[in-house]
Amino acid sequence: MQKNNIPLTSQYSQASQLVYGCMGLGGSWNANPISAADIAQAQDVTETALECGITVFDHADIYTLNKAEQVFGEVLKNQPQLRERMVIQSKCAIRFADEYGPKRYDFSAAWIGESVENILRRLHIEQLDILLLHRPDPLMELDETSTVLNQLTASGKVAEIGVSNMHSGQIALLQSQLDKPIVANQIEMSLVQFDWLEEGMTTGSSLARENSFDSHLLSYCQLNNVQLQAWGSLAQGKVTDLSRAQTPQEQRIAAAVAAMAAEYQTSAEAIALAWLMRLPMGIQPIIGTTNPDRIRACAQASSLTLSREHWYTLLEAARGADVP
């Protein structure tokens, strides 16, 4: 199903370009225990994703207060044969407010090590394919963080290391003391959130000076085989459903997407995702719907290639103006 050069495929031949994000699994964000209905939902969406050729599953230890991992783990415990068809990644380092302090990020060796043990236990697996550090921690001690990550890969508990929401300098700094290459960086990317693209086209303009995004990130990741993964890729449905579009920008995009979906005879979701997938660095959009029909609608993007003209048409709708 893959059209683009996805760096992850060099390590994981079964890695799909679309990623299923598991944040919606496990019920509500509360202390209630997981239910049989929660497990059944996880099984349904997992099987649907696999049927659609989606083999990469994205977790985080905080999703539904770790219940997303719990229900996914129950699916794997009941159907262990599914594990061989998956690339499973999870994220750690975000800590919510508790008796010890406010919401914070924690790259300490103790917290990362404990987090990985708990992730493996909840998922009922022996090795995590990719561990991503969820958000940059300003208090990171490079020696400490790199040491624990190197220990985790050496022990086999983690196969590969990735990051999330990091710019190129932060990735390079962490990489300088890691034994293995950083394989992925997960950032927000969509037709609504496209500063990562805009910055590279408008260097030196007033818009670029007002925008703090890292203009080197795309080229850095391409040069260093760091897989870019797009969270928020459908902007919570605001670019695929005119009834949910709130701002003038969202309304422009949703109208353009709908017209293009009719022209290509495909779903609006496929058009919005194909816009990201058309870029040559092989971006992996993450989808998070728990609706099986919408998963199938998203999967149509895997067989769709937008023309250059249509790609720029959507960019113009997003910008509200033509390119510089």
C-alpha positions as CSV (number, residue, x, y, z in Angstrom):
1,M,0.0,0.0,0.0
2,Q,3.0,2.3,0.3
3,K,3.8,4.9,-2.3
4,N,6.4,7.0,-0.6
5,N,9.8,6.3,0.9
6,I,9.1,5.8,4.6
7,P,12.3,5.5,6.6
8,L,10.6,3.2,9.1
9,T,10.2,0.5,6.4
10,S,13.9,0.0,6.4
11,Q,13.6,-1.5,9.9
12,Y,9.9,-2.6,9.8
13,S,8.9,-3.9,6.4
14,Q,5.3,-4.1,7.6
15,A,5.1,-0.5,8.6
16,S,2.1,1.3,7.0
17,Q,2.1,4.9,6.0
18,L,-1.1,5.5,7.9
19,V,-0.8,5.1,11.7
20,Y,-3.7,4.3,14.0
21,G,-3.6,6.5,17.1
22,C,-5.0,4.8,20.1
23,M,-5.9,7.9,22.2
24,G,-9.6,7.2,21.9
25,L,-9.5,3.7,23.3
26,G,-10.1,2.7,26.9
27,G,-13.2,4.7,27.7
28,S,-13.2,8.1,29.5
29,W,-10.3,10.0,31.0
30,N,-11.2,9.0,34.6
31,A,-10.3,6.4,37.2
32,N,-13.0,4.0,36.2
33,P,-11.7,0.5,35.3
34,I,-11.8,-0.7,31.8
35,S,-15.0,-2.6,30.8
36,A,-15.8,-5.4,28.5
37,A,-17.3,-2.8,26.1
38,D,-14.0,-0.9,26.1
39,I,-12.1,-4.1,25.2
40,A,-14.6,-5.0,22.5
41,Q,-14.2,-1.5,20.9
42,A,-10.4,-1.9,20.9
43,Q,-10.7,-5.3,19.2
44,D,-13.1,-3.9,16.6
45,V,-11.0,-0.9,15.7
46,T,-7.7,-2.9,15.8
47,E,-9.1,-5.6,13.4
48,T,-10.6,-2.9,11.1
49,A,-7.3,-1.0,11.0
50,L,-5.4,-4.2,10.1
51,E,-7.9,-5.2,7.5
52,C,-7.3,-1.8,5.9
53,G,-3.6,-2.3,5.8
54,I,-2.8,0.0,8.8
55,T,-0.2,-1.8,10.9
56,V,1.4,0.9,13.0
57,F,-0.3,1.6,16.3
58,D,0.5,4.7,18.3
59,H,0.1,4.8,22.1
60,A,1.1,7.0,25.0
61,D,1.1,6.0,28.7
62,I,-1.2,9.0,29.5
63,Y,-4.0,8.1,27.0
64,T,-7.2,7.7,28.9
65,L,-5.0,7.6,32.0
66,N,-3.2,4.5,30.6
67,K,-6.4,2.6,29.9
68,A,-5.8,2.8,26.2
69,E,-2.8,0.6,26.6
70,Q,-4.7,-1.7,29.0
71,V,-7.5,-2.5,26.5
72,F,-5.1,-2.9,23.6
73,G,-3.1,-5.3,25.8
74,E,-6.2,-7.3,26.5
75,V,-6.8,-7.6,22.7
76,L,-3.2,-8.9,22.3
77,K,-3.6,-11.3,25.2
78,N,-6.7,-12.7,23.6
79,Q,-5.3,-12.7,20.1
80,P,-1.5,-13.0,20.4
81,Q,-1.1,-13.7,16.7
82,L,-1.9,-10.1,15.9
83,R,1.3,-8.9,17.4
84,E,3.3,-10.2,14.4
85,R,1.4,-8.0,12.1
86,M,2.0,-4.8,14.1
87,V,4.5,-2.1,14.8
88,I,3.6,-0.8,18.3
89,Q,4.9,2.5,19.6
90,S,4.2,4.3,22.8
91,K,5.2,7.6,24.4
92,C,6.2,8.6,27.9
93,A,7.5,11.7,29.8
94,I,4.3,13.7,30.3
95,R,3.2,13.6,34.0
96,F,-0.1,15.1,35.0
97,A,-0.5,17.1,38.2
98,D,-0.4,15.0,41.3
99,E,0.5,15.2,45.0
100,Y,4.2,15.8,44.0
101,G,3.7,18.8,41.7
102,P,1.9,20.3,38.6
103,K,1.7,18.9,35.1
104,R,5.3,18.5,34.0
105,Y,7.6,16.7,31.6
106,D,10.1,14.2,33.0
107,F,13.1,12.8,31.1
108,S,14.7,11.5,34.3
109,A,16.2,8.0,34.1
110,A,13.9,6.7,36.9
111,W,10.7,8.0,35.2
112,I,11.6,6.7,31.7
113,G,12.6,3.3,33.0
114,E,9.5,2.9,35.2
115,S,7.3,4.1,32.3
116,V,8.7,1.5,29.9
117,E,8.2,-1.3,32.4
118,N,4.5,-0.2,32.9
119,I,3.9,0.2,29.2
120,L,5.2,-3.4,28.5
121,R,3.1,-4.8,31.3
122,R,-0.1,-3.1,30.2
123,L,0.4,-4.0,26.5
124,H,1.4,-7.6,27.4
125,I,4.4,-7.5,25.2
126,E,8.1,-8.1,25.8
127,Q,9.5,-5.4,23.5
128,L,8.2,-2.0,22.4
129,D,9.0,-1.4,18.8
130,I,9.5,2.3,19.2
131,L,9.6,4.4,22.4
132,L,8.9,8.1,21.8
133,L,9.7,10.9,24.3
134,H,6.4,12.7,24.4
135,R,7.4,16.4,24.6
136,P,10.8,18.1,25.2
137,D,11.8,18.4,28.8
138,P,13.7,21.7,29.5
139,L,15.3,20.0,32.5
140,M,16.7,17.1,30.5
141,E,20.1,16.0,31.7
142,L,21.6,14.7,28.4
143,D,23.9,12.1,30.0
144,E,21.1,10.7,32.2
145,T,18.5,10.6,29.5
146,S,20.8,9.1,26.9
147,T,22.1,6.5,29.3
148,V,18.7,5.1,30.2
149,L,17.6,5.1,26.6
150,N,20.8,3.2,25.6
151,Q,20.2,0.7,28.4
152,L,16.6,0.1,27.2
153,T,17.7,-0.6,23.6
154,A,20.6,-2.7,24.7
155,S,18.4,-4.8,27.0
156,G,15.9,-5.4,24.2
157,K,13.0,-3.8,26.0
158,V,12.8,-1.1,23.4
159,A,13.8,-1.7,19.7
160,E,14.0,1.9,18.5
161,I,13.9,5.4,19.9
162,G,11.8,8.3,18.7
163,V,10.7,11.8,19.8
164,S,7.7,14.0,19.7
165,N,7.3,17.7,19.2
166,M,11.0,18.3,18.9
167,H,12.9,20.7,16.6
168,S,16.0,19.7,14.7
169,G,18.4,21.1,17.4
170,Q,16.8,19.1,20.1
171,I,16.9,15.9,18.1
172,A,20.6,16.5,17.2
173,L,21.5,17.1,20.8
174,L,19.8,13.9,22.0
175,Q,21.1,11.9,19.1
176,S,24.7,12.9,19.9
177,Q,24.8,10.5,22.8
178,L,22.5,7.7,21.7
179,D,23.8,4.4,20.4
180,K,21.0,4.0,17.9
181,P,19.6,6.5,15.5
182,I,16.4,8.4,16.4
183,V,13.9,7.0,13.9
184,A,10.8,9.2,14.3
185,N,9.5,12.6,15.3
186,Q,5.8,13.2,15.8
187,I,4.5,16.8,15.4
188,E,1.2,18.4,14.6
189,M,0.7,18.6,10.9
190,S,-2.5,19.2,8.9
191,L,-4.2,21.6,6.5
192,V,-4.9,23.8,9.4
193,Q,-1.6,23.5,11.2
194,F,1.0,23.9,8.5
195,D,3.6,26.3,9.9
196,W,6.2,23.5,9.4
197,L,5.6,23.9,5.7
198,E,5.0,27.7,5.5
199,E,8.3,28.5,7.3
200,G,10.3,26.8,4.6
201,M,8.5,28.7,1.8
202,T,8.6,32.2,3.4
203,T,12.1,32.4,4.8
204,G,12.9,36.1,5.4
205,S,9.3,37.3,5.2
206,S,7.4,38.9,8.0
207,L,5.3,35.8,8.4
208,A,8.5,33.7,8.9
209,R,9.9,36.2,11.4
210,E,6.6,36.0,13.4
211,N,6.6,32.2,13.3
212,S,8.9,30.4,15.7
213,F,8.7,27.0,13.9
214,D,12.0,25.3,13.0
215,S,12.4,25.9,9.2
216,H,15.1,23.2,9.1
217,L,13.1,20.4,10.5
218,L,11.8,18.9,7.3
219,S,15.2,18.8,5.6
220,Y,16.9,17.6,8.9
221,C,14.5,14.7,9.2
222,Q,15.0,13.8,5.5
223,L,18.8,13.9,5.7
224,N,18.9,11.9,8.9
225,N,16.1,9.3,8.1
226,V,13.9,10.5,10.9
227,Q,10.3,9.5,10.1
228,L,7.9,12.4,10.4
229,Q,4.6,11.4,11.9
230,A,1.6,13.8,11.9
231,W,-0.6,14.1,14.9
232,G,-3.9,16.1,14.5
233,S,-3.8,15.2,10.8
234,L,-7.5,15.7,10.3
235,A,-7.8,18.7,12.6
236,Q,-10.6,16.9,14.6
237,G,-12.7,16.6,11.5
238,K,-12.9,20.4,10.9
239,V,-11.4,20.0,7.4
240,T,-13.5,17.1,6.3
241,D,-16.9,18.1,7.6
242,L,-18.4,21.5,6.7
243,S,-20.7,21.3,9.7
244,R,-17.8,21.2,12.0
245,A,-15.7,23.9,10.3
246,Q,-15.8,27.0,12.6
247,T,-13.3,29.5,11.3
248,P,-13.2,31.1,7.8
249,Q,-10.0,29.1,7.2
250,E,-11.6,25.8,8.2
251,Q,-14.6,26.5,6.0
252,R,-12.4,27.3,3.0
253,I,-10.5,24.1,3.5
254,A,-13.5,21.9,4.1
255,A,-15.2,23.3,0.9
256,A,-12.1,22.6,-1.2
257,V,-11.6,19.2,0.3
258,A,-15.3,18.3,-0.4
259,A,-15.0,19.4,-4.0
260,M,-11.9,17.5,-4.5
261,A,-13.3,14.3,-2.9
262,A,-16.2,14.5,-5.4
263,E,-13.7,14.9,-8.3
264,Y,-11.5,11.9,-7.2
265,Q,-14.6,9.9,-6.1
266,T,-13.1,9.3,-2.7
267,S,-13.7,10.3,0.9
268,A,-13.0,13.8,2.3
269,E,-10.7,12.1,4.9
270,A,-8.6,10.5,2.1
271,I,-8.1,13.9,0.4
272,A,-7.0,15.6,3.6
273,L,-4.6,12.8,4.4
274,A,-3.3,12.5,0.8
275,W,-2.3,16.1,1.0
276,L,0.2,15.2,3.7
277,M,1.2,12.0,2.1
278,R,1.9,13.7,-1.2
279,L,5.0,15.3,0.3
280,P,8.2,13.5,-0.7
281,M,9.4,12.8,2.9
282,G,6.8,10.1,3.4
283,I,4.9,11.6,6.2
284,Q,2.9,9.2,8.3
285,P,-0.5,10.7,9.3
286,I,-2.0,9.5,12.5
287,I,-5.7,8.9,12.6
288,G,-7.6,8.6,15.8
289,T,-11.2,7.8,15.0
290,T,-12.9,4.9,16.7
291,N,-15.5,4.7,14.0
292,P,-14.8,1.7,11.7
293,D,-16.4,3.3,8.7
294,R,-14.2,6.4,9.2
295,I,-11.1,4.2,9.5
296,R,-12.0,2.7,6.1
297,A,-12.6,6.2,4.7
298,C,-9.1,7.3,5.9
299,A,-7.5,4.1,4.4
300,Q,-8.6,5.2,0.9
301,A,-5.7,7.7,1.1
302,S,-3.2,4.9,0.7
303,S,-4.3,4.4,-3.0
304,L,-4.6,8.1,-3.8
305,T,-2.0,10.5,-5.2
306,L,-2.9,14.2,-5.6
307,S,-1.7,16.1,-8.6
308,R,0.7,19.0,-8.0
309,E,-2.1,21.4,-9.0
310,H,-4.6,19.9,-6.6
311,W,-2.0,19.9,-3.8
312,Y,-1.4,23.6,-4.3
313,T,-5.2,24.2,-4.5
314,L,-5.5,22.9,-1.0
315,L,-2.5,24.9,0.2
316,E,-4.1,28.0,-1.2
317,A,-7.3,27.3,0.6
318,A,-5.3,26.8,3.8
319,R,-3.4,30.0,3.4
320,G,-6.3,32.1,2.2
321,A,-4.0,33.4,-0.5
322,D,-1.7,32.1,-3.2
323,V,1.9,31.1,-2.5
324,P,4.5,33.9,-2.2
